[in-house]
Structures are given as structure tokens and as C-alpha cells.
Amino acid sequence: MKYVIEMRHITKVFPSIVANDDITLEIKKGEIHALLGENGAGKSTLMSILFGLYEPDGGHIFVRGKETKIGNPNEANRLGIGMVHQHFRLVDRFTTLENIVLGVETTRYGVLRMTEAKTKVMEISQKYGLTIDPDARISDISVGMQQRVEILKMLYRDNEILVFDEPTAVLTPQEIEELAKTMKGLAKEGKSIIFISHKLAEIKQVADRCTVLRKGKYVKTVNVADVTIEELSELMVGRKVILKVKKETALPKEVVLEVGDLVVQPDKKHKNKVNHVSFDVRKGEIVCVAGIDNNGQTELVLALTGLLPVVQGRIKLNGRDITNASARERNTNGLSHIPEDRHKYGLVLDFRMAENLVLQTFFTDAFSSRGFLRLNEIYRYSEKLIDRYDIRSAKGASTLVRSMSGGNQQKVILAREIDRVHDLLIAVQPTRGLDVGAIEFIHKQLLRERDAGKAVLLISLELDEVMDVSDRVLVMFEGEIVANLDPQKVTEQELGLYMSGSKREEAS
């Protein structure tokens, strides 16, 4: 038997869009097989068919040489197929152990036997180096830990075919390295891994073979060792992509954002998350806040955007004190915000795309009259943004945002925030979950903002993005700014020392 999975001539049609158009995918035992494509290329749809979430409209699926129909995820699990979704499927109020065994609980006379389950989970976690606290609640652990729980869910069910859908989109560089080691270890054991990713360097690092999709169609399957990153990007996008950001020297002007002695303490039982932070951002520059996740960047942004109260200090926008202003007041007075958590802070998932594109402007004269929405104007405006930002969905502006891919959800937010009237753009992980073509486009947009005289505050975990796009880098460690650096004069290794707390700039 040559292949453990064969998906032959798979077709899936949604209203107004062919998501998968005659796609064939073949997976060998013990290989890491990357599935590469732009946002909306059909990767997640194809894997949702394999996992039993969608029924194909055409084609055949063979598992270990035997043709089968996979009607639901339970049937997929019985066939040894597991999946870690891009947006984790975990119950926040349950413990990590309860989430891992959910659906396959060990019982005796109708009573849960968690002791046996806990023993098995801890044995698996130690074997694969996926250390967890079995009693911790999901709501209290990091995103990286949540991903470990999702992987352990698959291993607990003895899955042999593992699907990772954009597994690194929300991870720190250190967690990405750990995940790569885990995947290689699993493949050595004979498990087959399908790895959906936009990140070409990661595909080169871990994958054996790669299948490329473009606009719902099969393009090519290649041996990863035989192609360059540039060749992969061209296969994916259909044109040459500029992977290195080209920019002119920044010419900063007046201060737009002024932050002075800022202290943020969301939980009074714990230490300050933002500890006496001061900095400014000027017109015509991109200032990047870099750091390992959970070092106060999230709380800093929530305070700047009016979503968390300030304990001490001041925030000024164009010279006006907005420390205690509401989020709407900030939004209507020159602040745009691309949030870190697109589902929690960026979108109303059960609204249509058009409604999400005017969330902060629906009450203006452009989109409402005498208390009634001007729906024709809203949809006309939405179609313009859909075209400009290449947002792909089943029903255009009428699409429910919940049904869209993560990358296209991100594009909705980007389009709304960049197109809105503003002086300051706060962009938190703006390219998270986007493909190389979209990343190239977003970086150009950020530089266009800068060159148009806007102030841009970028928060990023991607070191190459930090180094390429920013004009100044503020390194945040344990709630403090420990360095103010010129990316042209610092190496990635030196930046890493500041981020880890091993090095600190002397106060001038």
C-alpha cells in the first residue's frame, strides 16, 4: 500500500463558489505533507471533508487503500484521523484533562473513571514532550498550551493520520520550534501528518512533500527539498512575490500618540501588566512593539484602545488627553485598531460581512439617515473593499463572517480599519494567518500609511516582520520597555536577547 490517504477528484460547491475543484491529494505513511495555498484556496474545506465535517459533491476517499465515506468526525476518529483546527475546539470552563477525554470518556457503571484517563494522558504527554497541567482550566492557559491539549486529544484517541490546520498562526517563535520537533517525532513513529500552512520557511523546515492549491484547484505536488521558498510562493500565488520589504527611509514629523508613565493592572492580585511605560509615535513612522507573548503587549493595546482602564499615567492622541475616553470616542477621533483576537474584539461573527465592514461607521451620515441604515450604500461600500482587499467568500458582502476562512476574516478587519479615517493605526499581528501574497499586500499598506503621514504602532511576534517593516523597535519584557532600537543597527540574535530579558538598554 503506497498511500494511507487518497482523496481523488474531490469537488465541493457552496452557493456561488467552487471551494474544491477536482482536487487529488495523496499522503504516504510516516510523512509530513504540507498543504499550501492562498486564503480561500480550499485547503481547510478539503481537510474538513477528510474529517467528516463536509460531504463532497464529487470524488472518492480511500483510507489505507479502502474506499470509504466519512460522514462525521466520530467516523474519522474511528478511521484513525484526527484534526487540530485553526480555531481550537475546546471548552473554556473544562480542565485540560476533561477536554482531552471529552467524547471518549472511560466509564464504569455510568461513573466517570478519570484516574485511568489521567494516567494515560500523562504517559502520552511525557512520551511526546507535551507537558501540561491536567487540572488547569482552558481559560487560564496560554494559546500554545491549548494547542498541546488539541494534539493530546488526537494522540489519546490513537489517531495515526494527524491534520494540523494553520497550527503556528497563534504561536510564539519558541512554541513554533517546539511544535516542529513534535511533528517530526510523530512522523518518525510512522504517523502521517497533513500540515496546512502559509509560512513557507516552516514548510521548508518540517515537510517532506507539499501539495499546492490555487483558487480551489490542484496546482502541483513537489518534494520540498527540491524547491526554493521563492518557487513555492510563485506556485501558490501564480506570480513572483517580493518576500523582502522594500521601503524608503522614514521621515517622522509631529507626535500623534504620546504615552506617559502608563500603568495597567487588570487583576489587583497580581503585578502590573504594563509597568510605567512611556513612548511616542510620530506621523510618518512605524514603531513596532516586539516581545515574547504575554509580556504586557496585549494589556498595553487594550489600554490604548479603551478596552482596559488605566491605573496611572496618560495617553494623548494628537495632543488631546484620551486616557479616560471611551472606545467609540477614540475610534471617531483618529484611532484605528486591528486587534489581536479577531473573534473577540474584531468581528461580530453572526453578522454579514457588509455589517462588519461598517461596525464603527454605521451611524454616520454616509451609512444612515434618520435612524435607518442606508443598506444600498453599505453594500456598495463593501463591494469596493472586497475588490480592493481581495476578500474571498461564498456570498460576497452577504456572507456570514462566521463561515469565512480565518485569513479572509482578517482581511475584513484590515479593510475596515485601514479604509476608515484615522491618524493612528494600531496593528496587532496584522498578518497572522495570511498567505505570502496577502502579507506582501498588508506590508505595502502599512508602508503606504506611513508614507501618507499616518502614525503606525505595530505589535508583532514575527521577527522578520519586526526587522523588515518597522522604523523603530520598542522591546517589551515583563511589562516594561527595555530597549528602543533601530532595526537597521541590531541583529535578530541581539533582539532576541532583549526579548528574553537577557539584555536591557541603559536608561539615558
Secondary structure, DSSP 8 states (H G I E B T S, - for coil): ---SEEEEEEEEEETTEEEEEEEEEEE-TT-EEEEE--TTSSHHHHHHHHTTSS--SEEEEEETTEEE---SHHHHHHTTEEEE-SS----TTSBHHHHHHTTS--EETTEE-HHHHHHHHHHHHHHTT----TTSBGGGS-HHHHHHHHHHHHHHTT-SEEEEESTTTT--HHHHHHHHHHHHHHHHTT-EEEEEES-HHHHHHH-SEEEEEETTEEEEEEEGGGS-HHHHHHHHHSS----S---------SEEEEEEEEEE-SSTTS--SEEEEEEEEETTEEEEEE-SSSSSHHHHHHHHTTSS--SEEEEEETTEE-TT--HHHHHTTTEEEE-S-IIIII--TTSBHHHHHTTTTTTSTTTEETTEE-HHHHHHHHHHHHHHHT---SSGGGSBGGGS-HHHHHHHHHHHHHHS--SEEEEESTTTT--HHHHHHHHHHHHHHHHTT-EEEEEES-HHHHHHH-SEEEEEETTEEEEEE-TTS--HHHHHHHHHTS------
